[in-house]
Amino acid sequence: MYTIRPASAVDFTTVVELVVRLQARPEHFIGYHGVTEQEVTDELSGVTGAWADNAVVAVDSDDDVHGVLTADVDADLGRAWLLGPYIDFPDGHPAADRLWHSTADELLAKVLGLPSLAGIDDLELYGHRKHRRLADFAAQHGFTGGAVSRVFVLDGSALRSLMVRDAEQPSGVPGVRALPDDPRVRDAVAALHERSFPGRTISGRGLVEGRKDHVVVVAEHGGVIGYAAGYPQDDELYVDYVAVDPGKRSAGVGGALIRGLLQEMALRHGPRGQAAAVISLGNDASERMFTRLGFALHLELVSYRRQAASKAAG
């Protein structure tokens, strides 16, 4: 029904509209994207390299776009995050499942043939728990894991209270400040990030160098004992990473970092109506930390990963 071709720059606006429309439905929701036009625009614009060099589209006989798959590639890690597949079809289509899967298969085959994917053998998918087609697609193509993460949000008066409250942190908890230019502090944050979040979407060096425009704050006590990093989206402040030295946990440092990060993001980019964070299922300590601050469970997402045998064994 659809033809698959490489994306071009002129497809960008249509692709954003398609993604926004499908993101509103849990059965199509992909976890790497927000839900507003500005969020999706920013996220696709932030793909490493030119977006059109890392995407393929499904088009009809009039060359109208009805599907897209984008790869965000980290060549240094040999890893790519697949933003999709997104596939649209008429409501009530009698062969919706078959159409979705056949188009998704062709999109994947085409995107893996792009020059930017050469040598990449570590792939991830990420979608809503209700996105059953994505789960079946992952299994069919050898993706494993199915790790669940949970999105927590904070809004309204609880968020406003947290943003202005800084006199209640426990005695002995160090102050939090924006990441300074000091190379020793930056090296320490990069090292803590690598220990705490190995193989994530950004390396420790990339984080402190601002490759994805994170706002970073640090807590210090005779050296760096913790950091938090995040970025503003169209309607929320997103907490991406929080790490505390193991010897300083359960001392209020994590909560102070989250509060400091939200305040720093609001200071630089303006306040938002909501704050959000994603926590891996089973990370009870992080869930307790965020719920103590007032965050509440919003939705659950599932990740799927396919690695070369050598990487999986390592």
C-alpha angles and dihedrals in degrees: 000000000000132000119222119222138158114277121251130205091255090063093062100092093045091048092051090052091049094049093047091051094050095041088066090069120069092214089063100031118131116198097219091068137066122221107246129081092245093049093050091045091052093045095050091043088054094058110122107265124355112337094227091056090059103042142071128197138207113226137182127229090282091052091248112152117245101158143025142185120190127188122209102203131199103190093186091059094037087232138125134191113213111221099205149307094235114182127173126197136162116289112260094019106169093223099038097136094046091046093049094049097043091049092045091051091052093046091053093048091049096046092049088057094058116112091239089061095053109128094007110133103160114079134174135196124191129186149143117295088241092056093101094165089060091051091051091045091052093051092047092054098045100261113148140182106059090203112185124221128184128221115220123192138193124196146146122030092345091061093045090050092051092048094057099035114094103131096074102067114122121269112270096027108130122235121262125232138175116274106277127216090250106126092213092057092045092049090050092050091048091051093048090049092053091049094046102037110023116182096009126146092279132032123233091253091049091050096054092041090056097238092155096029097252120171107228129195128183139203117212135191110162086334136347111321098169148351140195128204134189145135138227121255129193095279106005146047108237121210104208105171136013121175131170128186107260092240092057100048121118089032099100095260095120094052091048090051093051092048091046092048093051091049092048093049091049090048093052101035106018130259124298131205095242143029123207141186136181117224127187114244108259095029090118095166092059092045090053091048094052096041090052086059091052102262116146132201112267108169144336127242132193127214127204126194136194118193136174111261092251093054094045090052091049 
